[in-house]
């Protein structure tokens, strides 16, 4: 089973690597979610200058957020499991350190990071509890973490449309919110979890499919069936898409936010 997981993770990393150049242009959802998470992190800070201390961007992607994130940090470390994404981030030169690694095995010492920021990465991890455990481990006492991810109900309209055309699974399986909360509890740290819905509009089904591909999500979206680029097939999916009209369609995303304030030592 572990070999299967590793093979899948490698395939996902390869898909994201291929999408490194197109990711930033297509990352509407990622921008909205990440900017809100960053605002939550910095809202309570009243001092001038760097406020987040030594910061880890866990699942940094191509580093598109680093120009906004880096000024708030003392030093920024960027980590991603995709070599292509990490190379794109490194080209910006905003971080002090770049790590090619698995989020479930962060190659940093215990209590070495003041802040962990991770946006829309956790849904790609087969063992979320272990990732959350690692985040807590590397945080200093008094350190903070904000993690965003997607949960069940994401792309529900697209799932409904696919189900009307065939019986294959085309959309990533997202954990239910209660299962994510259970994983957070299993990590041994006191995570706070809440969720919200974000709706994005698209002119047609082809625009939605193109955006998913540009984001590197095509590995999961194409699972179980090959050759999903035929126009006739996608027209069938479009016809079955709930509440679509001549003016376009809407895709809903269920965003979960996990926050951790690690207790200070006595």
N, C-alpha and C positions, 0 to 999 in steps of 0.2 A: 504493500500500500504506500509506503514511504517513497519507493521508487517512482510510482505513478504520480504522486504529488510533486516530486522534484521535477519530473518530466513536464508536467503541466505548468509549473512555475517557470521553467526555462522557456517554454513556448510563449507564455504570456509576456515574459521579459523581452523576447525577440519581437513580438508584435509592438510593444511600447517603444522599443528601440527604433523600429522602422517609422514610427509616428512622431519621432522627436522633432522633425522639422515642421510638421503640420499642426502639432499639438496646441501651440500657443494661439494660433489663429482660431482654432475650433473650440477653445476651452471656455465657453460662456458659463456653463454650470460651475466649472472649477473656479473661475474668477469670483463669481457671486458668493460661493460657499467659503472660499479661502479669505476673501476680504472681510466677511462678517466674522470669521473666526479670529483673524488678526485684530480686528477692532475690539473684540471681546477681551483679547489678551492684553491690549494696551490701554483700555479704557480706564482702568483703576490706577494707573501709574500717574503720579503727580510730579515726579522729578524730571529734570531736563536731561537730554543726552540719552545714551543707551540705557534701556530699562529692563531688558529681558536677560541680561547677562550672557553666559555661555549658552548658546541656543543650538538645538539640533532640528533641522528640517528633515523629517523622516518620510521618505517617499517624495523626494524633491522634484521629480520629473525633470523638465528642461530648465528649471530654475527661474521660471518666468516671474515668480513672486519675489525673488531675492532683492531687486532694487527697492521694494517697499519694506521687506522684512529686515534686511541687513542693518539699516540705520538704527533700529531699535535694539541691536544686539552688541554685546562686547566682542564676541567672536561667533561666527556662524559656521556650523558644520553641516554639510549636505550629504545625505545618504539616499541611494536608490539601488534597486536590484537589477536595473536595466543599464547596461554599459552605454547604449546609445543615448539614453536620457541623461545619464551622468556626464557624458562628454559634452552635451549641449549646455548643461548647467555650468560646467567648468569653463567653457568658452566665455562666459559672462564675467568670471573672475570676482564674483561678489562674496563668495565664501572663503574661509581660511583653510578648510579641509574638505575633501571630497572622498566619500567612502562607497565602494561598490560592495554591497552586503545585503543580507536578508534581514528584514525588520524583526524577525523572530530570534535573531542572534546578533544583536548590535555589538560591534567590536569596540566598545568603549568601557572604561573602568566604572565601577560602582560609584554612585554619587559624584559624577563628574560634570553634569549638565544642569544648568539652572532652569531652562525652559525647553520643552519638547513641543514642536508644532508639526502636525501631520494632517493633511487635508486630502480626503477622498483616495486614500491608499489602502485602508484596512480591509475593504471589501474584497481585495485580491489576495488576502492572506488566508491560508487554510486553517491556521491556528490562531485566531484573534486573541484568545486568553494569554497565549505565550507572548504575543507582541505587546500587549498591555502590561504584562509582567516585566518585560524587558524595559519598557518605558519607565516604569516605577523604579526599577533597579538603577538606571543611570541617572535618575533625578537626585539632586542634592536635597537634604532636609529643607523644607520650605520652598522647594521647587514647584513649578507648575507645568501642566501639560494640557493641551487642547487637541483633540483628535476628532475629525469628522469622517463619516463614512456613509454609505448608502444601505438602506435596509429594504425588506420586503415591501412591495407596492411600487417600487421604482419601475418605470417603463411598463406599467400595468396595461396601458392601452396597446402598446406594441405587442405584448404577450398575448392579449386577446385577439389581435389581428392575425398573428402567426398561428394561433390555435385553430382559427377558422379555415386555414389553408392546409396545414399538415399537423402531424403529431410530434414533430421534432422539437427539441429544446433549442431556442435561438438566443435567449436572453439569459445573462448571468443569474445564477441563483443567489439571491440576497437573503441574509439571515433575517428572520423576524426580529422586531425590536426587543421582545422579551428574551430571545435567545442571545442577542448581543448583550443585554443587561446581565444575563447569567454568566456570559464569558467575562464580563467586567468584574463580576463578583468573584469568579473563580481565579482571577489574577491575583487576588489577595490584597488589592489596594481599594481605597474608598472612592471609586469613580462616581461622578454624577452624570446621569444620562437623560437626554431629552431629544425630541425630534420635531421637525417641521417639514412642510411640503413646499416644494419649489416647482413652478410650472414654467416651461419654456415653449415658445411658439415656433413653428416651422412652416414654410410655404407648402411643403408636400412631403411624402414619405421618403423620397429620394434625398432630400436635404437632411432629414433625420438620419438615414442610413449613412450618408457621407460624413456627417459629423461624428458618428460613433466610430467610423473607420479612421478618421483623422485623429481621434483621441487614442487610438490603439486598442479599442474595445472589440475589434473584429474577431479576435480569437474566440472569445466566448460567444459572441453573437452568431458566429457561423458554425458552432459546435453541433454535431449530429447530422449535418447535411452539407454537401459541397455544391458549388455553383449557384450561390444565392444572388448573383449579380444580374440574372436575366430580367429584362424589363417586364416581360409578361408575368413572371412570378411576383415581382414587387407591385405590379398593378393589382393583382389579386389581394395582396396584403393591404394595399391602400384602400381597396373597396370594403375591406372588413374592419378598417380602423375606426374605433368609436368616435363619434362626434366630429369626424373630419368633414370639411366643406370646401367649396371652391376657394375660400380665402385662406385655407391652411388647416393645420392641426396642432394639437397641444400634447406635449409629453410631460408626465408628472414624475418628479423625483422625490423620494422620501429620504430626507437627510437626518442622520443621527449625529448628535454632538456629545462627546464624552469629555468631561473636565476633571482634572485631578489636582488637588492642592496637597502635596506630600507633607505630612506633619513634621514640624520641627522637633529635633531631639530635645529632651528635657534638660 
